[in-house]
Amino acid sequence: MAPGQVCIASFFADTRTVNTNKQALPSALVTSLTVYSLFGLPAAVSTLTALTQLKAIDAADKGNLRSGVSADRLQPLMRLRQLSLGSFDISGNAEELLSLPALARLQALQLSNCGLQAVPAALSALAQLTALDLSSNIVSATAPLAGLQRLRQLNLGFCDLAALPEQLAALTGLTRLILRGNELTGGWLHLLPLTQLQYLEMSDCGLTAVSQPLSTLTALTRLDLRHSYELTGGWQHLLPLTQLQYLEMCNCVLSAVPRQLSALTALTRLDLRHSYELTGGWQHLLPLTQLQDLDLDFVRLRGAQPPPELAALPLLRILGTLEELGDSDDGTSSDDDVSINAYYDDDGPTSDNEDDDFTSDDDNDDEMECA
């Protein structure tokens, strides 16, 4: 743990000092604090006026039993630049909290699963924000987002959105956008101005086709289309994405590798896990000479062996457990299954239930990052 960083597993009573390694650490030296609390944000946090980063997690997180956050806990923390209040219920005082002068210079804010029913109006005044996580809230009103012109990273995952908010079009500096878990049926044109976008996650979004506006996002290096069970077309809109390095298409019910993937010559990682009906099109991967990792976990192949065509790719590693072509459809493996390699995503084994905040593409997905 770096100097000035403290992690408190549970805070049962207020205290005037913070203890780490059994030694009292003066509050003036504590610049970064992580609190796992059963009883809300402790009063003693308000004495740590040197804090620049505060990550508070409601360890109870039991529906109606969740704790709130009192404004007087945050009011003295004038140096705060990064704040995370994961799973605390701030539905009743979000406007009060976000209007505090102490938060005016925040650069990163995480309000995941905080009981919000709309984007708080006070959020628009936090003009220094570069990273914002509103995931797992029902945000029916999104107008305050338009004023956050410095945003680089935005997480709107599992926000009960039916369409992309029009305010996205104003956030032209975005490089990372997470939309997973929303049944999106429209608003795709609002992506057109986001020409600096490098990471776009649209897993579990009910996609039926790759939308045309994606073809304009030519700075993309990572695209996540996982769990798009009805995705059957629009592959031509991937053709301009020649800087794409990582494409995730797990559980996309492919019958063949789309031929348009052959244009994505910068790809180094391709995820085709759980494509149970995938039986051909491997020749379309041959132009991808930079491809290093191809995940075929539970893809059914003849002899439970990688397609012979792929031997021509010099850097390629096949990841996952391959199944024998012709196995039954009951989801069980045959004795011929071959474990080629264990698959690990950025944050460990298969990350279908990720709960990330903000990172660069190569970092762990559980920390906020300021641009």
N, C-alpha and C positions, 0 to 999 in steps of 0.2 A: 504494500500500500504506500503510495507516494506521500511525502510530507504535506500535512494540511488536509488529507483525506481521511474521513471517518465513516465507518459503517456501524450502525446500531441495529442489532437484530430485533430487539423489542424494548419499548420505552414504557415502563410501568408507572413511573413517577417523575415529576418534574425535578430537574437538577440544574445546578449552576455551572457544572463542569461536564465535559465529555471525556469518558475514559476509553483509552485504547491501549492494548498491551499492558493493562493494569497500572498505567501511569496517567495522571491527570494532564489533559492537554488544554492549555489556556484557550479560551474562546476566541481570542484575537488571532490565533494561528489556524483556526479551522476555516478552510475556504471551500471544502467540498464535503457534503454530508449525505449519506443514504440512511433512511429511517424505515424500518419495517415496524409498523405500529398497530396495536390492537385497539387503541383508544383515541384515535385522531392524532393530529399533529401536536406534539408535546409543547407546552408553554416555553420550555427551556430553549427551543429552537430560536425563539425571538431574541435571545441574548447573543446569538452567534452572528454578529453584525459584519463579520468579514466574509461571510458566505458569498461565493459567486455561483455555486452550483448546489442545488437542493433536489434530491430525489426522494420523495415520500411515497410509500406504498401502503395501502390499507391491507394489513395482513388478515383481517377478518373477512372482508369481501363476501359477505353472506346475504346478498340481496338487501332486504329492508334493514339489516343490522349494520350496514356500512356506516362509517364515520364521516362527519363533515370536516370542514376546515374553517377555523375562525380567522377573520381578517387580521386580528391583532397579533396572530402568530407571524404573519408575513410583513406587517407594516414597517418594522424597524430594519428590514433586510435590504438596504438601499443599494447594495453592490451586486445583487442577484442578476445573473445573465442567463442562467439555465434553470428551469423549474419543471419538475415532473410531479404530478399529483395523481398517479395511476390508481384508479378504482375508488378514490374518495368521492363521496356524494356532494357535489357543489351545485346541485340543481337549484337550491334556494338562494344562494348568494354569489353566483358566478359574476354578476355585474359588479357587485361590491368588490370582490377580490381583484378582478382585472382592472379596476379603476384605481387601485392603490398606486401612489407615486413610486413605491419601491419596485414595482414591476414595469415601470415605464421604459426601462432600457433592456428588457429581456430580449435575448436573441434566439432562445429555443424554449418552447413551451409544449408540454405533454399533458393532455387532459383526457386520456383514454379511459373509457368506461366510467365517466363522472356523472352520469344521469342527465346530461344536457338534452334539451328538446329542440334547441336552435343554437346557431352560432351566436354567442353573446355579442351584443352591440359594442360593448366596451373593448372588444378585441381589436376593433379597427384603429384604436389609438396606439396600439403597440407597434409602432412603425419600424422598430429595429428588428422585428422578428425575421429570422431566416429559416427557422424550422418550426413546424406546427403539426401536432398530432391530435386529431379530434376523433380518432377511431372508436368504434363501439359506443357511439352516442346516436340518438335519433335526431339528426339535424335537418329539420324541415325548412328552416330559413337560413340562407347562406350569404345574404347581402354583405355582411361585414368583411368577408374575405377579400372583396375587391380593393380595399385600401391597403392591403399588405404587400406593397410593391417590392419589398426586399426578400420575399419568400423564395427560398431555393428548394425546400423540402416540405411536402404536404402529404399527410396521411388522413384519408377519408374512408378508410376501410370499415366495413360493417356499419355504415351510417344510415341504412335504410333509404338510400337514394334510388330513385327510379330513372333519373337521367343525370348527365354530367351538369353541374351547376354552371350557369352562364358566367359567373364571376371568375372561373378558371381562365377565361380569355384575357383577363387583365393581369394575370400573374405570369408575365412573359419571361421572368428570370428563373422559373422553376426548372430544376434539373432532375428532381425525383418526385414521382407522384404515385401514391398507392390508393387504389380504388377497390380492392378486393372485397368480396362478400356483399356487393350491391347488385341487385337485379337491374342492370342498365338496359334501357330500351331506346335511348335517344340522347341528344345533346352533344353528339360527337364533333360537331363543327367547332365547339368551344376549345378543342385541342389544337386547332390550326395555328394559333399564334405562339404555341409553346415550342418554338424551334430550338430551344436550348435543352430540351428534355433528354436526359440520358437513361433514366430508369423509369419504366412504366409497368406497374403491376395491375393486371385486370383478371386475376384468378377468381373463380366462383362468381362471375358476373353475368352468367346466363347468355354468353355470346353465342350467336348463331353464324356469324361471319366476321371476318376481319374488316373493320370499317375503313372506308376510303381515307378519312383524315389521318389515319396512322401513317399513310405513305408520305406525308409531309414532315414527319418527325425524324429527319435524317440524321440527327445527332444521337439517336438511341444506340446504346451499347448493350442494354439488357431489357428484354421484354418477357413478361410472365403472363401466359395464357392458360395456366393450369386449370383443370376441372371445368373446362368448357365442353360439356358433354354433348352439346348440339352444334358445335362449331364444324361447319361443313364447307365453307367457301370463303371467298374474298382473299385467297392466298396471294393474288397478284399485287395486293397492296403492301406486301412485304418486300417486293422487288427493289424499291429505292433505299431500303435500310441496310446499306452496304457497310456501315460501321458496327452493325450488331455483332456482339461477341458471345452473348449468352441468351439462348432462346429456350423457354420452359413451356413444354406442351404435354405435361403429364395428364393422363386421363382426358385426352381430347378425342377419343374414339376414332382414331385414324385407321383407314384401311390400307393406305399406302403413304409413303413419304411424299409430301407435295413437291412437285417438280420445281416450284418457285424457290425452294430452299437452296437450289444450286447457285443462286445469285448472291447468297449471303456468305461471301468468301472470307469474311473476317471472323466467322464463328469459331470459337474455341470450345464451347460447351453447348451441348444439345440434350435436352431432357425429353425422352419419349416414354417414360415409365408408364406402365399400366395401359399401354395401347394394345389391348387384347386382340384386336382384329387386324393389327398391322401385319401385312403379309408381303409387301413389295415396295418398289420405288427406291430401293437402296442405291441405285445408280445415280440418283439425284444428289447424293452426298459426295460423290467422287471429286467434284471441283473444290470441295472444302478442305484444302490441304493444310489449313491451320487448326483443324478440328482435333482437340486433344481428349475430351471426355464426352462419351456418348452413353447415356444411361438407358438401358433396355430392360430394366427390372420388370419381370413378369410379362415380357413380350415373347410370344410363342414363335419359335424358330425351328427349322428342320434340324433334327439331331441336337437340339438345345445348344447349338453352336452359332457364333456370330456369322452373319452373311458373308460368304467368301469374297464378294466384291469389295468389302471394306478393308481387305488386306492391303489394298493399294494406298491407303492413307497412312503415311509414315509415323505420325505423332499420336495416332489414335489409341485410346484405352477404352475398352468396353466395360461398363459398370453395371452391376445388378445381377439378379438371378434370372437366367434365361430358362424358359419353359419349352418342353418338347412340343412341336407343332402336332396338333391332333389330340391334345389332352382334353378331358371333359371340361365343361364350363362351370364346374362347381367351385372353382377358385382354389382347388387343392393342387399341390405340386406332384409331379411324377418322380419316380426313382431316377430319371435321367436328368433332372434339373441340375444345372451347373452353376455354382456360385463363382462368378468371375471376380467380383470385387465388391466390398461393402460400399454402399453409396452414402456420401456425406455432402449435405448442402452447406452453406456458409455458417449455419448455426447448429450443425450436428446432423444426426441421421434424419432421413426424410422429413422435411419440415412442412407437412400439410397443415399443421395447426400452429403456424408461427404467430408470434405476438410481438412483432418488432416495433421499434420506434423509428429512429433515423440513423442512417449510417451511410458511408460511402459504400459502393458495391462490394468491396472486398473486406469490409469490417464486420464484426459481430452485429447482429440485428437487435441489440437490446440497449443501445446507448443513443442519446441525442447528440447531434453534432451541429456546431455552428459554422456557417460559411465564413 
